[in-house]
Amino acid sequence: MDYELKNDEKELLNSFKDFVKKEIEPVVEKVEEMGEVPKEVFRKLGDFGYLGCFFPYEYGGLGLSLVVSSALWEELARVSASIFLSANASILLCANTINVGGNENMKKKFLPPLLKGEKIGAFCLTEPDAGSDVVNIKTNAKKVEGGYVLNGKKTFITNGPVADIYVIFAKTDKEKGKRGISAFVVERGSKGLETGKPFKKLGVKGSPTSEVYLDEVFVPQDNLVGKENEGFYYAMKTLETGRIAMAAFSLGIAQACLEESIKFASERKAFGKTIAHFEDISFKIAEMKTIVDAGRLLLYKAAWLKDINAPNANEFASIAKLFISENATRIASDAVQIHGGYGYISDFKVERLYRDVKLGEIGEGTSEIQRRIIFKEMLKEYGIEI
């Protein structure tokens, strides 16, 4: 296992760091105040190639490995969790579902504008009564001449209020459980498709989240993703990659907390010397560094296993997400503690990082769901059935 980036990959990462410093850092506070990511930012990310990092060349992607993509994801999350969340929901959830299950015509129609940042995507799976329990979604799709009619309600939809393209999961056969779910592409402007007001959230305030309502929405047959009743499979394959990205989300925030803590501790003075000289502060920072570096190895291994289609890729994606997200929350708490009263003031970056980091334990499957996945996959390895 070799996760060392090649020279051209290191050059790409350094180029992206320069891009983020020049194009992303100056708009971070504006994004938080606006409550959404300007379309101009999507287009710039598209022009750089970030939005198409691991997608095939023929659709406008860069064809990068997930290991290299993870390094890019971490860098964007380090600077702006909100921009990361909106951008990655558009590509890793919406576009990737189309990439995983769609036919050539669908891919050629929808992927290029999403990867260029010309259009924004949303992934509509969660419902008010069906979050982790995906099988119990109530949104339904009735077969009619020329396509389907969708009815239902989705919630906690990242990019819900601003998306141009929605991938929506609905029941096409109520009797078949998870084998009766299908995925559909619905475009903004479709009759009967409405979105709610953005939710007021604890963190990632620059990434809008809302409900999506479907009232007799007609979807043409060509907008069925892949095959009827295989939507659950497409969702799970998409979320495998999504969990790796959410691990990168948490790692980026943890790295930012580490950097802010080192900077503050080396400048803030108490009792005649900088607080970095005090053992309790220095030990906290040392632990941060240890966890961040260990987390990065887990992230890269999860990405590498997915790259080679290893049988334990799904399990390790959950391991990486669980370890990094829960430890990132603790690191953010320590960062605020190191800053003392200043950590509680929004003028200091750690205040935002502390609010943003919690989503890592919830998005793309809660920590509890990750533990279930890990345990079930582990039982398979031992040939045990329960």
Secondary structure as GFF3:
##gff-version 3
##sequence-region A 1 386
A	DSSP	alpha_helix	7	19	.	.	.	ID=ss1
A	DSSP	pi_helix	20	24	.	.	.	ID=ss2
A	DSSP	three_ten_helix	25	27	.	.	.	ID=ss3
A	DSSP	alpha_helix	28	34	.	.	.	ID=ss4
A	DSSP	alpha_helix	39	48	.	.	.	ID=ss5
A	DSSP	three_ten_helix	50	52	.	.	.	ID=ss6
A	DSSP	three_ten_helix	57	59	.	.	.	ID=ss7
A	DSSP	alpha_helix	66	79	.	.	.	ID=ss8
A	DSSP	alpha_helix	81	88	.	.	.	ID=ss9
A	DSSP	pi_helix	89	95	.	.	.	ID=ss10
A	DSSP	alpha_helix	96	101	.	.	.	ID=ss11
A	DSSP	alpha_helix	104	115	.	.	.	ID=ss12
A	DSSP	beta_strand	121	124	.	.	.	ID=ss13
A	DSSP	three_ten_helix	134	136	.	.	.	ID=ss14
A	DSSP	beta_strand	140	144	.	.	.	ID=ss15
A	DSSP	beta_strand	147	158	.	.	.	ID=ss16
A	DSSP	beta_strand	165	171	.	.	.	ID=ss17
A	DSSP	three_ten_helix	174	180	.	.	.	ID=ss18
A	DSSP	beta_strand	181	187	.	.	.	ID=ss19
A	DSSP	beta_strand	193	195	.	.	.	ID=ss20
A	DSSP	beta_strand	209	220	.	.	.	ID=ss21
A	DSSP	three_ten_helix	221	223	.	.	.	ID=ss22
A	DSSP	beta_strand	224	225	.	.	.	ID=ss23
A	DSSP	alpha_helix	231	267	.	.	.	ID=ss24
A	DSSP	beta_strand	269	270	.	.	.	ID=ss25
A	DSSP	beta_strand	273	274	.	.	.	ID=ss26
A	DSSP	three_ten_helix	275	277	.	.	.	ID=ss27
A	DSSP	alpha_helix	279	307	.	.	.	ID=ss28
A	DSSP	alpha_helix	313	339	.	.	.	ID=ss29
A	DSSP	three_ten_helix	340	344	.	.	.	ID=ss30
A	DSSP	alpha_helix	349	356	.	.	.	ID=ss31
A	DSSP	three_ten_helix	357	361	.	.	.	ID=ss32
A	DSSP	alpha_helix	367	381	.	.	.	ID=ss33
###
